Amino acid sequence: MNERVAKLEALIPTLATKADIGEVRGDLHKMDASIVRWMIATIVGLFLGFAGLFFTVSNLMKPSSSTVTPVSAQPIIIQVPAAPSSEARELPGHRPASSQIQPAQGEKPPK
């Protein structure tokens, strides 16, 4: 029994005192307050970030008033030249119909 008591008496100086426990409690309280502050700051930051994202996307979805929309589109009118007369005139790069081809001197007319 004396051996057991001697072991316990040797162990007592290594145990925590009331002051040690109070110091640990203070440290835990400081860490807890720090964690709460970080959590609140993170939540506020996320809220502001998502609010900014929402407003940005909603503004992109709106049609912008700076774009010019035509009030009324004017019709495009294309004027076609009159049909050519019976006299065929030669245009640059234009090949006349085979019935109008005149054979050169010494050539046979096309069939």
ZATOR-232593 format. One record per residue (C-alpha): residue in three letters; x, y, z. Coordinates in nm, 3 decimals. Each point is the difference from the previous one (the first is absolute). Example, Ala and Ser with C-alpha at 12.3 -4.5 7.8 and 13.67 -1.06 7.14 Angstrom:
<recs>
+-----+---------+---------+---------+
|   r |       x |       y |       z |
+-----+---------+---------+---------+
| ALA |   1.230 |  -0.450 |   0.780 |
| SER |   0.137 |   0.344 |  -0.066 |
+-----+---------+---------+---------+
</recs>
This chain:
<recs>
+-----+---------+---------+---------+
|   r |       x |       y |       z |
+-----+---------+---------+---------+
| MET |   0.000 |   0.000 |   0.000 |
| ASN |   0.289 |   0.233 |   0.077 |
| GLU |   0.124 |  -0.055 |  -0.353 |
| ARG |  -0.333 |   0.106 |  -0.145 |
| VAL |  -0.012 |   0.314 |   0.212 |
| ALA |   0.360 |   0.079 |  -0.095 |
| LYS |  -0.090 |  -0.029 |  -0.370 |
| LEU |  -0.300 |   0.232 |   0.047 |
| GLU |   0.209 |   0.251 |   0.194 |
| ALA |   0.257 |  -0.004 |  -0.278 |
| LEU |  -0.278 |   0.060 |  -0.254 |
| ILE |  -0.159 |   0.297 |   0.181 |
| PRO |   0.259 |   0.265 |  -0.102 |
| THR |  -0.067 |  -0.074 |  -0.369 |
| LEU |  -0.377 |   0.049 |   0.025 |
| ALA |  -0.159 |   0.331 |  -0.102 |
| THR |  -0.075 |   0.257 |   0.263 |
| LYS |  -0.300 |   0.230 |   0.017 |
| ALA |   0.208 |   0.283 |  -0.151 |
| ASP |   0.106 |  -0.225 |  -0.291 |
| ILE |  -0.361 |  -0.095 |  -0.072 |
| GLY |  -0.105 |   0.370 |   0.014 |
| GLU |   0.276 |   0.087 |  -0.249 |
| VAL |  -0.113 |  -0.276 |  -0.238 |
| ARG |  -0.360 |   0.120 |   0.029 |
| GLY |   0.106 |   0.353 |  -0.093 |
| ASP |   0.190 |  -0.128 |  -0.303 |
| LEU |  -0.299 |  -0.208 |  -0.111 |
| HIS |  -0.229 |   0.302 |   0.040 |
| LYS |   0.233 |   0.215 |  -0.214 |
| MET |   0.015 |  -0.269 |  -0.269 |
| ASP |  -0.378 |  -0.040 |   0.008 |
| ALA |  -0.050 |   0.375 |  -0.042 |
| SER |   0.251 |   0.003 |  -0.285 |
| ILE |  -0.177 |  -0.288 |  -0.176 |
| VAL |  -0.338 |   0.173 |   0.038 |
| ARG |   0.143 |   0.321 |  -0.146 |
| TRP |   0.142 |  -0.188 |  -0.301 |
| MET |  -0.331 |  -0.181 |  -0.054 |
| ILE |  -0.198 |   0.326 |   0.007 |
| ALA |   0.248 |   0.170 |  -0.234 |
| THR |  -0.016 |  -0.295 |  -0.240 |
| ILE |  -0.380 |  -0.002 |  -0.003 |
| VAL |  -0.017 |   0.377 |  -0.057 |
| GLY |   0.260 |  -0.029 |  -0.279 |
| LEU |  -0.190 |  -0.282 |  -0.170 |
| PHE |  -0.326 |   0.194 |   0.029 |
| LEU |   0.155 |   0.310 |  -0.158 |
| GLY |   0.167 |  -0.207 |  -0.271 |
| PHE |  -0.320 |  -0.180 |  -0.097 |
| ALA |  -0.196 |   0.327 |   0.010 |
| GLY |   0.253 |   0.157 |  -0.237 |
| LEU |  -0.016 |  -0.302 |  -0.227 |
| PHE |  -0.381 |   0.015 |   0.000 |
| PHE |  -0.007 |   0.369 |  -0.094 |
| THR |   0.263 |  -0.050 |  -0.270 |
| VAL |  -0.188 |  -0.287 |  -0.161 |
| SER |  -0.333 |   0.182 |   0.026 |
| ASN |   0.151 |   0.307 |  -0.170 |
| LEU |   0.144 |  -0.216 |  -0.276 |
| MET |  -0.342 |  -0.156 |  -0.059 |
| LYS |  -0.169 |   0.339 |  -0.048 |
| PRO |  -0.002 |   0.142 |  -0.353 |
| SER |   0.229 |   0.299 |  -0.001 |
| SER |  -0.155 |   0.335 |  -0.088 |
| SER |   0.318 |   0.112 |  -0.178 |
| THR |  -0.055 |  -0.230 |  -0.296 |
| VAL |  -0.168 |   0.175 |  -0.290 |
| THR |  -0.307 |  -0.179 |  -0.129 |
| PRO |  -0.134 |   0.116 |  -0.334 |
| VAL |  -0.343 |   0.157 |   0.024 |
| SER |  -0.108 |  -0.126 |  -0.340 |
| ALA |   0.217 |  -0.185 |  -0.246 |
| GLN |   0.004 |   0.155 |  -0.345 |
| PRO |  -0.065 |  -0.242 |  -0.286 |
| ILE |   0.287 |  -0.076 |  -0.235 |
| ILE |  -0.094 |   0.087 |  -0.358 |
| ILE |   0.201 |  -0.152 |  -0.283 |
| GLN |  -0.061 |   0.145 |  -0.344 |
| VAL |   0.053 |  -0.251 |  -0.278 |
| PRO |   0.111 |   0.142 |  -0.337 |
| ALA |  -0.240 |  -0.032 |  -0.291 |
| ALA |   0.012 |  -0.313 |  -0.218 |
| PRO |   0.248 |   0.030 |  -0.289 |
| SER |  -0.138 |   0.077 |  -0.341 |
| SER |   0.013 |  -0.244 |  -0.293 |
| GLU |   0.336 |   0.136 |  -0.099 |
| ALA |   0.259 |  -0.185 |   0.200 |
| ARG |   0.282 |   0.213 |   0.113 |
| GLU |   0.316 |  -0.153 |   0.129 |
| LEU |   0.104 |   0.070 |   0.354 |
| PRO |   0.348 |  -0.066 |   0.133 |
| GLY |   0.014 |  -0.359 |   0.126 |
| HIS |  -0.339 |  -0.078 |  -0.157 |
| ARG |  -0.031 |  -0.282 |  -0.250 |
| PRO |  -0.289 |   0.030 |  -0.248 |
| ALA |  -0.240 |  -0.287 |  -0.066 |
| SER |   0.115 |  -0.262 |  -0.254 |
| SER |  -0.254 |   0.120 |  -0.260 |
| GLN |   0.159 |   0.342 |   0.004 |
| ILE |   0.362 |  -0.113 |  -0.034 |
| GLN |   0.151 |   0.120 |  -0.320 |
| PRO |   0.272 |  -0.232 |  -0.132 |
| ALA |   0.339 |   0.154 |  -0.056 |
| GLN |   0.134 |   0.006 |  -0.351 |
| GLY |   0.095 |  -0.348 |  -0.118 |
| GLU |  -0.193 |  -0.185 |   0.277 |
| LYS |  -0.307 |  -0.214 |  -0.026 |
| PRO |  -0.312 |   0.123 |   0.179 |
| PRO |  -0.095 |  -0.196 |   0.318 |
| LYS |  -0.276 |  -0.259 |  -0.028 |
+-----+---------+---------+---------+
</recs>
